[in-house]
Amino acid sequence: MQTILNGQPGELPALPENTTVIDLVISLDLKGNRVAAKHNGDTASRDDRAHRALRSSLAAVFALLLGVSPAQGQHSPEPPALGPTFTVSDIDEAQPLKIVAYGDTRFTQVKNKSDTDPQARKYLVDQIAREKPDAIFMTGDLPLVGANAADWQIYRKETAPWQAEHLRVYPTLGNHDVRGGWEAGVHNFDATFPELQGYLYYSVQIGNVYLVTLDCTEGYGDGSPQRTWLGSQLEHLPKTVNFVFFLSHMPLYTDLQSQVMVSLPTPAELSLREYIVSLAPKVDAKMIVLNGHIHNYERFEGGKVTYLVSGGGGAIPYRIAFRGPEDKYQDRSYPNYHYIVLQIHGKTADATMYRVANPKSPHLRLEAKDRFTLTAP
């Protein structure tokens, strides 16, 4: 597929049938609101038609870059280069931790059963509340439409059990979080998570765990502010850290099916993966990448880094027809609504993926479908 950016021709991998303007923008590693896509003489702006599909059967898609930064006054602040953006002061480095990771929930009206499964979504929320984790790492796409404040309100309503337990929630932005307009989506994101102080990428130290959250909607290519910040974070990692988690929405590593069918990872994510792998030998901690976007579960090992794809929070499921040999998880149970629990004690992290065993039943239950152990150096 041909692309033109600022008048320069290029090639874009084949896109799935339901690709949106936002998906296209992210795949090209662009950012901001002033982006439009033009096909067959019809221009769709990122604001008013970001949810419209761009059919992969089109002969060409012309992405017109009108400005690569968010509108004035809507820039996300840059976090401090050195040290964690936030520190959980009441947890020390020797304390055992429980962390839950999952995403792609797509909170929206319960009557909408085509974009998400409202029963599975709420069940997972309630089960996570019962886990009483020290932190929840969310891999993005929290609402169905980020520009719709009502979807964020449904997130707040359905996750009331988390608020009752005073759970710490650390999200990353996905394409649905800014669907319908980047500025409106970010505004709603900031309003939902005021404790993040407007940061769209940030770091958190929780005991011996260091979370690095990245923003796929603003770009993290070589020379970008995010890439520079990431390098500084890893170069000055606290000595007490045993595990480093990288949290972002778009997957850095995918199963063979996603590579063939939807051309994932994109070049932007491959570049980020190579950068993280290049720094791994210099980091005296176990590195784990947490991504979403694929509405299933995948697990890989590569270059001293563990890659987990967890996008089974309730969004319309993604069927796995085949898994490549690199995927450490070979089960093809469908649908795979799930979350991951990581029990961290010292230099050991015992992980379990819990899947909804009977998604069609009115009385849901969980089953443990994957177990593995990660060890810090």
DOMARMAR-138479 format. One line per 4 residues: number of its first residue (from 0); their letters; for each residue y negated, x, z of C-alpha. Coordinates in Angstrom, 3 decimals. Each point is the difference from the previous one (the first is absolute). Layout:
NUM	A	Y X Z | ...
END
This chain:
0	MQTI	0.000 0.000 0.000 | -3.406 1.393 -1.015 | -2.832 0.300 2.492 | -3.624 0.950 -0.462
4	LNGQ	-1.953 1.305 2.989 | -3.655 0.780 -0.632 | 0.836 0.189 -3.680 | 2.895 2.449 0.450
8	PGEL	3.400 -1.183 -1.318 | 3.130 0.361 2.096 | 3.425 -1.457 0.629 | 1.151 -2.354 2.763
12	PALP	3.681 -0.541 0.858 | 1.450 -3.415 -0.815 | -1.200 -2.632 2.483 | 1.978 -2.956 1.366
16	ENTT	-0.735 -3.507 -1.233 | -1.861 -0.991 3.173 | -2.339 3.010 0.066 | -3.514 -0.962 1.131
20	VIDL	-3.380 1.612 -0.519 | 0.241 1.430 3.519 | 3.434 1.473 -0.751 | -1.371 1.546 -3.172
24	VISL	-2.979 1.484 1.824 | 2.252 1.497 2.684 | 2.429 1.396 -2.582 | -2.932 1.802 -1.650
28	DLKG	-1.135 1.328 3.410 | -3.385 -1.708 -0.314 | -1.982 -1.470 2.855 | -2.843 -2.349 0.734
32	NRVA	-1.054 -3.387 -1.234 | -1.734 0.807 -3.264 | 3.148 0.123 -2.075 | 1.029 -2.312 -2.813
36	AKHN	2.998 -0.276 -2.271 | -0.307 -1.225 -3.574 | 2.781 -1.304 -2.191 | -0.140 -2.058 -3.191
40	GDTA	-3.773 -0.104 0.346 | 0.176 -1.601 3.464 | -1.514 1.962 2.882 | 1.234 -0.593 3.548
44	SRDD	-2.089 1.459 2.804 | 1.534 1.246 3.223 | -2.048 -2.589 1.905 | 0.630 -3.307 -1.689
48	RAHR	3.341 0.402 -1.731 | 1.794 2.787 1.802 | 2.931 -2.320 0.624 | 0.586 -0.715 -3.687
52	ALRS	3.035 1.617 -1.608 | -0.335 2.529 -2.823 | 3.091 -0.523 -2.118 | 1.934 3.173 -0.831
56	SLAA	0.605 -1.352 -3.513 | -3.605 0.709 -0.940 | -0.409 2.790 -2.501 | -2.738 1.667 1.998
60	VFAL	-1.954 -0.361 3.196 | -3.498 1.419 0.212 | -1.088 0.808 3.543 | -3.761 0.271 0.054
64	LLGV	-1.184 2.140 2.871 | -3.434 -1.325 0.882 | -0.340 1.895 3.274 | 2.588 1.673 2.225
68	SPAQ	-1.559 -0.699 3.388 | -0.269 -3.224 1.995 | -3.351 -1.744 -0.163 | -2.842 1.425 2.046
72	GQHS	0.427 -0.775 3.676 | 3.744 -0.544 -0.414 | 1.210 3.625 0.148 | 2.733 0.621 2.511
76	PEPP	-1.047 2.691 2.482 | 1.681 3.398 -0.101 | 1.895 0.763 3.207 | -0.494 3.339 1.787
80	ALGP	1.742 2.848 -1.806 | 1.354 1.587 3.176 | 2.162 -1.714 2.580 | 1.280 -3.575 0.133
84	TFTV	-2.379 -2.827 -0.827 | 1.464 -1.896 2.948 | 2.100 1.052 2.996 | 2.165 -2.261 2.165
88	SDID	-1.003 1.589 3.279 | 2.428 -1.867 2.254 | 3.090 1.447 -1.722 | 0.783 3.672 0.597
92	EAQP	2.009 2.367 -2.180 | 3.167 -0.198 2.131 | 0.193 -3.795 0.035 | 2.721 -1.740 -2.071
96	LKIV	-1.414 -2.203 -2.748 | 1.102 -3.056 -1.908 | -1.611 -0.490 -3.419 | 0.538 -2.880 -2.418
100	AYGD	-0.698 0.476 -3.715 | -0.070 -2.688 -2.684 | -2.327 -1.755 -2.453 | -0.599 -2.241 -3.033
104	TRFT	-0.306 -3.104 2.143 | -2.420 -1.962 -2.219 | -1.311 -2.318 2.700 | -1.177 -3.239 -1.576
108	QVKN	0.493 -3.758 0.327 | 3.481 -0.915 1.208 | 0.350 -2.484 -2.858 | -0.076 2.936 -2.448
112	KSDT	3.653 0.931 -0.400 | -0.253 1.653 -3.419 | -1.986 3.098 1.010 | 1.519 0.425 3.443
116	DPQA	2.666 -1.396 2.316 | -1.969 -1.477 2.922 | 3.091 -0.477 2.182 | 1.196 3.598 -0.342
120	RKYL	-3.563 1.301 0.350 | -0.621 -1.763 3.307 | 3.478 0.803 1.307 | -0.552 3.725 -0.568
124	VDQI	-3.378 -0.177 1.761 | 1.595 -1.639 3.017 | 2.892 2.456 0.106 | -2.394 2.953 -0.159
128	AREK	-1.929 -1.480 2.937 | 3.252 -0.083 1.965 | 0.561 3.690 -0.808 | -3.235 0.800 1.876
132	PDAI	-0.631 3.153 -2.048 | -2.645 2.569 0.892 | -1.365 -0.324 -3.544 | 0.524 -1.954 -3.224
136	FMTG	-0.516 1.901 -3.274 | -0.663 -2.507 -2.806 | 0.549 1.182 -3.578 | -2.596 -2.294 -1.594
140	DLPL	-0.342 -3.363 -1.744 | -0.548 -1.896 3.225 | -1.567 -3.128 -1.609 | 0.824 -1.541 -3.344
144	VGAN	-3.646 0.152 -1.142 | -2.190 2.468 1.860 | -3.243 -1.620 -1.138 | 1.113 -3.294 1.532
148	AADW	-1.105 -0.090 3.646 | 2.421 -2.890 0.628 | 3.000 2.258 -0.680 | -1.240 2.480 2.597
152	QIYR	-0.438 -2.855 2.451 | 3.666 -0.910 -0.551 | 0.879 3.631 0.758 | -1.882 -0.260 3.289
156	KETA	1.603 -3.338 0.840 | 3.576 1.022 -0.789 | -0.280 3.376 1.746 | -1.343 -1.557 3.199
160	PWQA	3.166 1.193 1.817 | -1.035 3.590 -0.801 | -3.421 -0.610 1.475 | 1.585 -1.542 3.088
164	EHLR	2.045 3.187 0.473 | -3.075 2.191 -0.732 | 1.871 1.802 -2.775 | -1.726 2.779 -1.931
168	VYPT	-0.049 -0.753 -3.738 | -0.818 2.699 -2.564 | -0.217 -1.333 -3.588 | -0.584 1.572 -3.385
172	LGNH	-1.659 -1.733 -2.954 | 2.166 -1.245 -2.859 | -0.857 -1.648 -3.312 | 0.239 -3.505 1.503
176	DVRG	-2.349 0.952 2.838 | -2.769 0.349 -2.611 | 1.267 -2.655 -2.406 | -2.849 -2.224 -1.161
180	GWEA	-2.671 2.666 0.571 | -0.045 3.412 1.657 | -3.132 -0.587 2.056 | 1.094 -3.425 1.269
184	GVHN	3.470 1.310 0.807 | -1.328 3.007 1.887 | -2.477 -2.201 1.854 | 2.853 -2.229 1.185
188	FDAT	2.138 3.025 0.853 | -2.792 1.492 2.113 | -0.589 -3.336 1.731 | 3.696 -0.294 0.835
192	FPEL	0.263 3.566 1.315 | -3.396 0.805 1.584 | 1.665 2.671 2.148 | 0.365 2.132 -3.148
196	QGYL	-3.820 0.210 -0.152 | -0.136 -0.466 -3.770 | 2.322 2.883 -0.844 | 2.357 -0.726 -2.893
200	YYSV	1.806 3.294 0.464 | 0.379 1.483 3.448 | 2.316 1.827 2.403 | 1.394 -0.915 3.399
204	QIGN	1.726 2.134 2.622 | 2.517 -1.944 2.085 | 1.782 2.379 2.355 | 1.932 2.474 -2.143
208	VYLV	-0.496 -2.148 -3.137 | -2.845 0.508 -2.474 | -0.726 -2.838 -2.429 | -1.905 0.734 -3.213
212	TLDC	-1.008 -3.217 -1.780 | -1.159 0.259 -3.614 | -1.833 -2.509 -2.202 | 1.491 -0.488 -3.473
216	TEGY	-2.935 -2.175 -1.121 | -2.555 2.816 0.153 | 2.058 2.777 -1.566 | 1.491 3.131 1.540
220	GDGS	0.232 2.304 -2.989 | -0.633 3.714 -0.013 | -3.609 0.692 1.011 | -0.562 -3.466 1.469
224	PQRT	-1.472 -0.417 3.501 | 3.326 -1.387 1.218 | 1.992 2.964 -1.330 | -2.436 2.443 1.601
228	WLGS	0.155 -1.885 3.295 | 3.811 -0.117 -0.118 | 0.222 3.764 -0.489 | -2.308 0.603 2.940
232	QLEH	2.013 -2.361 2.191 | 3.267 1.805 -0.704 | -1.508 3.471 0.326 | -1.288 -0.833 3.490
236	LPKT	2.889 -2.073 1.306 | 0.221 0.008 3.828 | 2.759 2.281 1.303 | 1.459 -2.839 2.077
240	VNFV	0.897 -2.082 -3.091 | 3.681 -0.245 -0.944 | -0.152 -2.781 -2.613 | -2.593 -0.625 -2.722
244	FFLS	0.024 -3.413 -1.713 | -1.846 -0.557 -3.289 | -0.761 -3.690 -0.461 | -1.074 -1.346 -3.398
248	HMPL	0.862 -2.964 -2.190 | 0.996 1.356 -3.405 | 3.403 1.752 0.141 | 0.151 3.770 -0.369
252	YTDL	3.757 -0.045 -0.570 | 2.019 -2.859 -1.515 | 3.508 -0.919 -0.990 | 1.201 0.380 -3.567
256	QSQV	-0.507 -3.691 -0.782 | -3.705 0.108 0.864 | -0.443 3.160 -2.049 | 1.558 -1.627 -3.060
260	MVSL	-1.253 -3.586 0.331 | -3.548 0.365 1.345 | -0.867 3.696 -0.460 | -0.374 0.779 3.699
264	PTPA	-1.122 2.296 1.504 | -3.227 0.180 -1.991 | -1.546 3.375 -0.874 | -2.425 -0.388 2.928
268	ELSL	2.861 -0.369 2.474 | 2.020 2.804 -1.580 | -2.996 2.294 0.405 | -0.364 -0.985 3.648
272	REYI	3.720 0.528 0.593 | -0.135 3.481 -1.516 | -2.974 0.842 2.194 | 1.737 -1.130 3.183
276	VSLA	3.163 1.908 -0.933 | -2.062 3.126 -0.684 | -1.377 -0.120 3.547 | 3.308 -0.830 1.701
280	PKVD	1.007 3.646 0.635 | -3.278 0.546 1.865 | 0.403 -3.058 2.250 | 2.066 0.535 3.143
284	AKMI	0.995 -3.672 0.270 | 2.302 -2.484 -1.705 | -1.836 -1.801 -2.835 | 0.724 -3.646 -0.844
288	VLNG	-1.638 -2.001 -2.807 | -0.186 -3.787 0.482 | -0.792 -2.146 -3.051 | 0.274 -3.610 -1.126
292	HIHN	-0.715 -1.846 -3.267 | 3.708 -0.264 -0.879 | 1.280 -3.109 1.752 | 3.186 1.584 1.223
296	YERF	1.136 3.060 1.961 | 0.646 3.537 -1.259 | 0.522 3.385 1.691 | -0.176 3.504 -1.454
300	EGGK	-0.090 3.651 1.057 | -1.882 2.582 -2.033 | -1.804 3.250 0.677 | 0.456 -0.225 3.799
304	VTYL	-1.646 -3.440 -0.089 | 1.600 -3.398 0.704 | -1.219 -2.882 -2.164 | 0.369 -3.604 1.152
308	VSGG	-0.910 -3.021 -2.117 | -0.360 -3.122 2.134 | -1.419 -3.026 -1.788 | 2.186 -2.780 1.357
312	GGAI	-2.467 -1.737 2.287 | 0.146 -3.359 -1.743 | -1.356 0.449 -3.543 | 2.053 -1.358 -2.879
316	PYRI	3.061 2.283 0.026 | 0.770 2.751 -2.483 | 3.637 -0.019 -1.101 | 1.748 3.367 -0.251
320	AFRG	2.454 -0.090 -2.902 | 0.984 3.648 0.427 | -0.853 2.894 2.309 | -0.124 3.603 -1.110
324	PEDK	1.933 2.741 1.787 | -3.160 1.364 1.670 | -0.421 -3.178 2.057 | 1.604 0.497 3.407
328	YQDR	0.272 -3.778 0.347 | 2.454 -1.454 -2.519 | 0.380 -3.611 1.162 | -1.285 -2.606 -2.487
332	SYPN	-0.153 -3.033 2.306 | -2.595 -2.491 -1.237 | -2.546 -0.992 1.121 | -0.814 2.848 2.365
336	YHYI	-2.562 -1.249 2.510 | -0.107 2.710 2.639 | -1.835 2.422 2.279 | 0.725 3.514 1.249
340	VLQI	0.103 1.071 3.644 | -0.432 3.696 0.842 | 0.884 1.059 3.544 | -1.624 3.383 0.596
344	HGKT	0.987 2.200 2.915 | -1.092 3.615 -0.131 | 0.957 1.544 -3.333 | 2.409 -2.787 -0.938
348	ADAT	-0.741 -3.296 -1.732 | 2.804 -2.554 -0.213 | -0.747 -2.582 -2.681 | 1.518 -3.408 -0.727
352	MYRV	-0.810 -2.391 -2.812 | 0.457 -3.617 1.095 | 0.520 -2.553 -2.769 | -0.088 -3.798 0.125
356	ANPK	3.725 -0.698 -0.389 | -0.201 -3.672 -0.974 | -3.346 -0.658 -1.743 | 1.044 -3.462 -1.242
360	SPHL	0.982 -1.271 3.446 | -2.361 -2.006 2.237 | 1.110 2.260 2.862 | -0.712 3.581 -1.041
364	RLEA	1.576 3.071 1.563 | -0.253 3.763 -0.468 | 2.615 2.572 -0.899 | -0.238 3.794 0.153
368	KDRF	0.479 1.188 -3.604 | -1.052 3.664 0.062 | 0.008 2.631 2.744 | -1.088 3.620 -0.228
372	TLTA	-1.401 2.770 2.192 | -2.961 2.265 -0.745 | -0.429 3.317 1.795 | -3.214 1.979 0.391
376	P	0.078 3.793 -0.347
END
